[in-house]
Amino acid sequence: MNFPIIISSVNEQVRVYPEHILYVSSDGNYSVMVLHDKTEHLFSFNLSHFQQVLER
């Protein structure tokens, strides 16, 4: 059974199932997570931090 992950930033808290993530792109200290439904979420942390969150 898959469980959602919760990703938090200063302005937003997103609850998402990992299989709904299409891709994550990064530019410096910001990452954009794009879901299958084309929803985008901007986070103020870099890609390596995002990877650590997904590996938990």
N, CA, C and O atoms as a CHARMM CRD file, in Angstrom:
* protein
*
  224
    1    1 MET  N      0.84500  -1.17600   0.00000 PROA 1      0.00000
    2    1 MET  CA     0.00000   0.00000   0.00000 PROA 1      0.00000
    3    1 MET  C      0.89000   1.23900   0.00000 PROA 1      0.00000
    4    1 MET  O      1.86300   1.30700   0.75000 PROA 1      0.00000
    5    2 ASN  N      0.56100   2.20500  -0.83100 PROA 2      0.00000
    6    2 ASN  CA     1.32500   3.45200  -0.91600 PROA 2      0.00000
    7    2 ASN  C      0.70000   4.50400  -0.01700 PROA 2      0.00000
    8    2 ASN  O     -0.52000   4.59600   0.12200 PROA 2      0.00000
    9    3 PHE  N      1.57000   5.28800   0.58200 PROA 3      0.00000
   10    3 PHE  CA     1.12600   6.35900   1.45400 PROA 3      0.00000
   11    3 PHE  C      1.57900   7.68800   0.87900 PROA 3      0.00000
   12    3 PHE  O      2.62500   7.76200   0.23400 PROA 3      0.00000
   13    4 PRO  N      0.79800   8.74100   1.10700 PROA 4      0.00000
   14    4 PRO  CA     1.22200  10.05400   0.62500 PROA 4      0.00000
   15    4 PRO  C      2.39300  10.57900   1.43900 PROA 4      0.00000
   16    4 PRO  O      2.56900  10.23100   2.60600 PROA 4      0.00000
   17    5 ILE  N      3.18200  11.41600   0.80100 PROA 5      0.00000
   18    5 ILE  CA     4.24500  12.11700   1.50900 PROA 5      0.00000
   19    5 ILE  C      3.79700  13.55900   1.69400 PROA 5      0.00000
   20    5 ILE  O      2.99000  14.06900   0.91600 PROA 5      0.00000
   21    6 ILE  N      4.30700  14.20000   2.70100 PROA 6      0.00000
   22    6 ILE  CA     3.99300  15.60000   2.95300 PROA 6      0.00000
   23    6 ILE  C      5.26800  16.39600   2.74700 PROA 6      0.00000
   24    6 ILE  O      6.28700  16.14200   3.38900 PROA 6      0.00000
   25    7 ILE  N      5.19800  17.35000   1.85400 PROA 7      0.00000
   26    7 ILE  CA     6.33800  18.20300   1.54400 PROA 7      0.00000
   27    7 ILE  C      5.97900  19.61700   1.97500 PROA 7      0.00000
   28    7 ILE  O      4.97800  20.18100   1.53000 PROA 7      0.00000
   29    8 SER  N      6.80000  20.17700   2.83900 PROA 8      0.00000
   30    8 SER  CA     6.51500  21.49400   3.41300 PROA 8      0.00000
   31    8 SER  C      7.54300  22.51500   2.98000 PROA 8      0.00000
   32    8 SER  O      8.73200  22.22400   2.85500 PROA 8      0.00000
   33    9 SER  N      7.05200  23.70900   2.75800 PROA 9      0.00000
   34    9 SER  CA     7.92700  24.86200   2.55500 PROA 9      0.00000
   35    9 SER  C      7.36900  25.99100   3.41300 PROA 9      0.00000
   36    9 SER  O      6.43500  25.78100   4.18600 PROA 9      0.00000
   37   10 VAL  N      7.91900  27.15200   3.28300 PROA 10     0.00000
   38   10 VAL  CA     7.48400  28.28300   4.09600 PROA 10     0.00000
   39   10 VAL  C      6.01100  28.61400   3.85900 PROA 10     0.00000
   40   10 VAL  O      5.28300  28.90300   4.80900 PROA 10     0.00000
   41   11 ASN  N      5.57000  28.57400   2.61300 PROA 11     0.00000
   42   11 ASN  CA     4.22700  29.02500   2.26100 PROA 11     0.00000
   43   11 ASN  C      3.22700  27.90700   1.99600 PROA 11     0.00000
   44   11 ASN  O      2.03300  28.17200   1.85700 PROA 11     0.00000
   45   12 GLU  N      3.68600  26.68000   1.92600 PROA 12     0.00000
   46   12 GLU  CA     2.80600  25.64000   1.43600 PROA 12     0.00000
   47   12 GLU  C      3.15200  24.28600   2.04900 PROA 12     0.00000
   48   12 GLU  O      4.30800  23.99500   2.35500 PROA 12     0.00000
   49   13 GLN  N      2.12900  23.48100   2.21400 PROA 13     0.00000
   50   13 GLN  CA     2.30800  22.09500   2.63900 PROA 13     0.00000
   51   13 GLN  C      1.51000  21.23600   1.66100 PROA 13     0.00000
   52   13 GLN  O      0.29400  21.38400   1.53900 PROA 13     0.00000
   53   14 VAL  N      2.20700  20.33900   0.96900 PROA 14     0.00000
   54   14 VAL  CA     1.58300  19.53500  -0.07600 PROA 14     0.00000
   55   14 VAL  C      1.59900  18.07400   0.34600 PROA 14     0.00000
   56   14 VAL  O      2.62500  17.54500   0.77500 PROA 14     0.00000
   57   15 ARG  N      0.46200  17.44200   0.21800 PROA 15     0.00000
   58   15 ARG  CA     0.33600  16.00400   0.47700 PROA 15     0.00000
   59   15 ARG  C      0.12400  15.34000  -0.87500 PROA 15     0.00000
   60   15 ARG  O     -0.85700  15.60700  -1.56800 PROA 15     0.00000
   61   16 VAL  N      1.06300  14.46900  -1.24000 PROA 16     0.00000
   62   16 VAL  CA     1.02400  13.88300  -2.57800 PROA 16     0.00000
   63   16 VAL  C      1.51600  12.43900  -2.52400 PROA 16     0.00000
   64   16 VAL  O      2.40500  12.09500  -1.74600 PROA 16     0.00000
   65   17 TYR  N      0.92000  11.61400  -3.36400 PROA 17     0.00000
   66   17 TYR  CA     1.40700  10.25200  -3.52700 PROA 17     0.00000
   67   17 TYR  C      2.58300  10.28500  -4.49700 PROA 17     0.00000
   68   17 TYR  O      2.48800  10.91300  -5.55100 PROA 17     0.00000
   69   18 PRO  N      3.67700   9.63000  -4.16600 PROA 18     0.00000
   70   18 PRO  CA     4.86500   9.68300  -5.03100 PROA 18     0.00000
   71   18 PRO  C      4.58400   9.28200  -6.48300 PROA 18     0.00000
   72   18 PRO  O      5.19300   9.82900  -7.40300 PROA 18     0.00000
   73   19 GLU  N      3.68000   8.34600  -6.69100 PROA 19     0.00000
   74   19 GLU  CA     3.38300   7.92100  -8.06700 PROA 19     0.00000
   75   19 GLU  C      2.63600   8.98200  -8.87300 PROA 19     0.00000
   76   19 GLU  O      2.49300   8.83400 -10.08700 PROA 19     0.00000
   77   20 HSD  N      2.15900  10.04200  -8.23100 PROA 20     0.00000
   78   20 HSD  CA     1.49300  11.14100  -8.94800 PROA 20     0.00000
   79   20 HSD  C      2.48300  12.20600  -9.41900 PROA 20     0.00000
   80   20 HSD  O      2.11400  13.11000 -10.16900 PROA 20     0.00000
   81   21 ILE  N      3.74300  12.10200  -8.97900 PROA 21     0.00000
   82   21 ILE  CA     4.76500  13.07700  -9.37600 PROA 21     0.00000
   83   21 ILE  C      5.26900  12.71500 -10.76900 PROA 21     0.00000
   84   21 ILE  O      5.77100  11.61400 -10.99300 PROA 21     0.00000
   85   22 LEU  N      5.13000  13.64500 -11.68900 PROA 22     0.00000
   86   22 LEU  CA     5.62200  13.45400 -13.05000 PROA 22     0.00000
   87   22 LEU  C      7.12100  13.71400 -13.10000 PROA 22     0.00000
   88   22 LEU  O      7.88000  12.89200 -13.61300 PROA 22     0.00000
   89   23 TYR  N      7.55300  14.87400 -12.56200 PROA 23     0.00000
   90   23 TYR  CA     8.97900  15.18500 -12.47100 PROA 23     0.00000
   91   23 TYR  C      9.20300  16.34100 -11.50900 PROA 23     0.00000
   92   23 TYR  O      8.27000  17.05000 -11.13400 PROA 23     0.00000
   93   24 VAL  N     10.45600  16.51400 -11.12000 PROA 24     0.00000
   94   24 VAL  CA    10.88200  17.63400 -10.28500 PROA 24     0.00000
   95   24 VAL  C     12.05400  18.29600 -10.99400 PROA 24     0.00000
   96   24 VAL  O     13.02900  17.63500 -11.35200 PROA 24     0.00000
   97   25 SER  N     11.95200  19.59800 -11.19200 PROA 25     0.00000
   98   25 SER  CA    13.06700  20.33500 -11.78600 PROA 25     0.00000
   99   25 SER  C     13.58500  21.32700 -10.75200 PROA 25     0.00000
  100   25 SER  O     12.87700  21.69100  -9.81200 PROA 25     0.00000
  101   26 SER  N     14.81800  21.75400 -10.93800 PROA 26     0.00000
  102   26 SER  CA    15.43500  22.63200  -9.95800 PROA 26     0.00000
  103   26 SER  C     16.21700  23.73400 -10.65100 PROA 26     0.00000
  104   26 SER  O     16.78200  23.53900 -11.72800 PROA 26     0.00000
  105   27 ASP  N     16.23800  24.89600 -10.01000 PROA 27     0.00000
  106   27 ASP  CA    17.04900  26.01800 -10.46700 PROA 27     0.00000
  107   27 ASP  C     17.62100  26.67300  -9.21600 PROA 27     0.00000
  108   27 ASP  O     16.95600  27.47100  -8.55600 PROA 27     0.00000
  109   28 GLY  N     18.85000  26.32800  -8.90500 PROA 28     0.00000
  110   28 GLY  CA    19.47000  26.87000  -7.70200 PROA 28     0.00000
  111   28 GLY  C     18.81300  26.33000  -6.45100 PROA 28     0.00000
  112   28 GLY  O     18.76900  25.11900  -6.23600 PROA 28     0.00000
  113   29 ASN  N     18.30300  27.23100  -5.62500 PROA 29     0.00000
  114   29 ASN  CA    17.68300  26.83700  -4.36000 PROA 29     0.00000
  115   29 ASN  C     16.17600  26.64000  -4.45700 PROA 29     0.00000
  116   29 ASN  O     15.50100  26.58200  -3.42900 PROA 29     0.00000
  117   30 TYR  N     15.64000  26.53700  -5.65200 PROA 30     0.00000
  118   30 TYR  CA    14.20700  26.34100  -5.84200 PROA 30     0.00000
  119   30 TYR  C     13.94800  25.07300  -6.64000 PROA 30     0.00000
  120   30 TYR  O     14.70500  24.72800  -7.54800 PROA 30     0.00000
  121   31 SER  N     12.87400  24.38600  -6.29000 PROA 31     0.00000
  122   31 SER  CA    12.46400  23.18200  -7.00500 PROA 31     0.00000
  123   31 SER  C     10.99500  23.30900  -7.38300 PROA 31     0.00000
  124   31 SER  O     10.19100  23.85700  -6.63000 PROA 31     0.00000
  125   32 VAL  N     10.66100  22.79700  -8.55600 PROA 32     0.00000
  126   32 VAL  CA     9.27900  22.77100  -9.02100 PROA 32     0.00000
  127   32 VAL  C      8.87700  21.31200  -9.19800 PROA 32     0.00000
  128   32 VAL  O      9.51700  20.55900  -9.93300 PROA 32     0.00000
  129   33 MET  N      7.80400  20.92700  -8.50700 PROA 33     0.00000
  130   33 MET  CA     7.26900  19.58400  -8.62700 PROA 33     0.00000
  131   33 MET  C      6.04400  19.65300  -9.53000 PROA 33     0.00000
  132   33 MET  O      5.12300  20.43100  -9.28400 PROA 33     0.00000
  133   34 VAL  N      6.04300  18.83400 -10.57700 PROA 34     0.00000
  134   34 VAL  CA     4.92900  18.79500 -11.51800 PROA 34     0.00000
  135   34 VAL  C      4.24300  17.43900 -11.37600 PROA 34     0.00000
  136   34 VAL  O      4.88700  16.39100 -11.42900 PROA 34     0.00000
  137   35 LEU  N      2.92900  17.48000 -11.19400 PROA 35     0.00000
  138   35 LEU  CA     2.15100  16.26400 -11.03800 PROA 35     0.00000
  139   35 LEU  C      1.54400  15.84200 -12.37500 PROA 35     0.00000
  140   35 LEU  O      1.55400  16.61300 -13.33400 PROA 35     0.00000
  141   36 HSD  N      1.01800  14.62200 -12.43700 PROA 36     0.00000
  142   36 HSD  CA     0.42600  14.10100 -13.67400 PROA 36     0.00000
  143   36 HSD  C     -0.70900  14.97800 -14.19800 PROA 36     0.00000
  144   36 HSD  O     -0.92000  15.05900 -15.40800 PROA 36     0.00000
  145   37 ASP  N     -1.43600  15.63100 -13.30300 PROA 37     0.00000
  146   37 ASP  CA    -2.53400  16.49900 -13.74000 PROA 37     0.00000
  147   37 ASP  C     -2.05400  17.90300 -14.11200 PROA 37     0.00000
  148   37 ASP  O     -2.86400  18.81600 -14.27200 PROA 37     0.00000
  149   38 LYS  N     -0.73300  18.07400 -14.25000 PROA 38     0.00000
  150   38 LYS  CA    -0.06100  19.33200 -14.64900 PROA 38     0.00000
  151   38 LYS  C     -0.05900  20.39200 -13.54700 PROA 38     0.00000
  152   38 LYS  O      0.31100  21.53800 -13.80200 PROA 38     0.00000
  153   39 THR  N     -0.46300  20.03200 -12.33600 PROA 39     0.00000
  154   39 THR  CA    -0.36100  20.93900 -11.20100 PROA 39     0.00000
  155   39 THR  C      1.10600  21.13500 -10.86600 PROA 39     0.00000
  156   39 THR  O      1.87500  20.17400 -10.84900 PROA 39     0.00000
  157   40 GLU  N      1.50300  22.38600 -10.59600 PROA 40     0.00000
  158   40 GLU  CA     2.88700  22.68800 -10.24800 PROA 40     0.00000
  159   40 GLU  C      2.95400  23.27000  -8.83800 PROA 40     0.00000
  160   40 GLU  O      2.10200  24.06200  -8.43300 PROA 40     0.00000
  161   41 HSD  N      3.98000  22.86100  -8.10700 PROA 41     0.00000
  162   41 HSD  CA     4.22500  23.37900  -6.76500 PROA 41     0.00000
  163   41 HSD  C      5.67800  23.83500  -6.69500 PROA 41     0.00000
  164   41 HSD  O      6.58900  23.08500  -7.04300 PROA 41     0.00000
  165   42 LEU  N      5.88900  25.07300  -6.24300 PROA 42     0.00000
  166   42 LEU  CA     7.22100  25.64700  -6.11700 PROA 42     0.00000
  167   42 LEU  C      7.67200  25.54700  -4.66100 PROA 42     0.00000
  168   42 LEU  O      6.93700  25.92100  -3.74700 PROA 42     0.00000
  169   43 PHE  N      8.89000  25.03900  -4.45500 PROA 43     0.00000
  170   43 PHE  CA     9.45600  24.91100  -3.12000 PROA 43     0.00000
  171   43 PHE  C     10.78800  25.63800  -3.06400 PROA 43     0.00000
  172   43 PHE  O     11.53000  25.68700  -4.04500 PROA 43     0.00000
  173   44 SER  N     11.07700  26.19900  -1.90200 PROA 44     0.00000
  174   44 SER  CA    12.31100  26.98200  -1.74700 PROA 44     0.00000
  175   44 SER  C     13.42700  26.12800  -1.16100 PROA 44     0.00000
  176   44 SER  O     14.07700  26.52300  -0.19200 PROA 44     0.00000
  177   45 PHE  N     13.64600  24.96400  -1.74800 PROA 45     0.00000
  178   45 PHE  CA    14.80800  24.16400  -1.40400 PROA 45     0.00000
  179   45 PHE  C     15.32000  23.47900  -2.65500 PROA 45     0.00000
  180   45 PHE  O     14.60300  23.34300  -3.64700 PROA 45     0.00000
  181   46 ASN  N     16.57600  23.04800  -2.59400 PROA 46     0.00000
  182   46 ASN  CA    17.21200  22.51600  -3.80000 PROA 46     0.00000
  183   46 ASN  C     16.83200  21.05600  -4.05400 PROA 46     0.00000
  184   46 ASN  O     16.14100  20.43200  -3.24900 PROA 46     0.00000
  185   47 LEU  N     17.28700  20.54000  -5.15900 PROA 47     0.00000
  186   47 LEU  CA    16.91200  19.20700  -5.60600 PROA 47     0.00000
  187   47 LEU  C     17.43600  18.11800  -4.66900 PROA 47     0.00000
  188   47 LEU  O     16.77000  17.09900  -4.48500 PROA 47     0.00000
  189   48 SER  N     18.60700  18.31100  -4.07800 PROA 48     0.00000
  190   48 SER  CA    19.12600  17.28400  -3.17200 PROA 48     0.00000
  191   48 SER  C     18.25000  17.15700  -1.91800 PROA 48     0.00000
  192   48 SER  O     18.06500  16.05300  -1.40400 PROA 48     0.00000
  193   49 HSD  N     17.71700  18.26500  -1.43200 PROA 49     0.00000
  194   49 HSD  CA    16.79100  18.20300  -0.29600 PROA 49     0.00000
  195   49 HSD  C     15.51100  17.48200  -0.71000 PROA 49     0.00000
  196   49 HSD  O     14.97200  16.67700   0.05000 PROA 49     0.00000
  197   50 PHE  N     15.03700  17.76700  -1.89300 PROA 50     0.00000
  198   50 PHE  CA    13.82800  17.12000  -2.40900 PROA 50     0.00000
  199   50 PHE  C     14.04400  15.61200  -2.50900 PROA 50     0.00000
  200   50 PHE  O     13.14900  14.83100  -2.18600 PROA 50     0.00000
  201   51 GLN  N     15.20600  15.21200  -2.94500 PROA 51     0.00000
  202   51 GLN  CA    15.53700  13.79000  -3.05100 PROA 51     0.00000
  203   51 GLN  C     15.50800  13.13400  -1.67100 PROA 51     0.00000
  204   51 GLN  O     15.00300  12.02000  -1.52800 PROA 51     0.00000
  205   52 GLN  N     16.03300  13.80000  -0.67500 PROA 52     0.00000
  206   52 GLN  CA    16.03000  13.25200   0.68800 PROA 52     0.00000
  207   52 GLN  C     14.60000  13.05300   1.19500 PROA 52     0.00000
  208   52 GLN  O     14.30800  12.05700   1.85600 PROA 52     0.00000
  209   53 VAL  N     13.72100  13.98900   0.89000 PROA 53     0.00000
  210   53 VAL  CA    12.32100  13.87800   1.30100 PROA 53     0.00000
  211   53 VAL  C     11.67700  12.65800   0.65100 PROA 53     0.00000
  212   53 VAL  O     10.93500  11.92500   1.30500 PROA 53     0.00000
  213   54 LEU  N     11.95600  12.44000  -0.62400 PROA 54     0.00000
  214   54 LEU  CA    11.33400  11.32900  -1.35400 PROA 54     0.00000
  215   54 LEU  C     11.90100   9.97500  -0.94200 PROA 54     0.00000
  216   54 LEU  O     11.22400   8.95700  -1.08700 PROA 54     0.00000
  217   55 GLU  N     13.12300   9.94500  -0.43500 PROA 55     0.00000
  218   55 GLU  CA    13.74300   8.68000  -0.04700 PROA 55     0.00000
  219   55 GLU  C     13.31300   8.19700   1.33900 PROA 55     0.00000
  220   55 GLU  O     13.61700   7.06000   1.70200 PROA 55     0.00000
  221   56 ARG  N     12.63700   8.99800   2.10200 PROA 56     0.00000
  222   56 ARG  CA    12.21200   8.60100   3.45000 PROA 56     0.00000
  223   56 ARG  C     11.21000   7.49300   3.40700 PROA 56     0.00000
  224   56 ARG  O     10.74700   7.03800   4.45300 PROA 56     0.00000
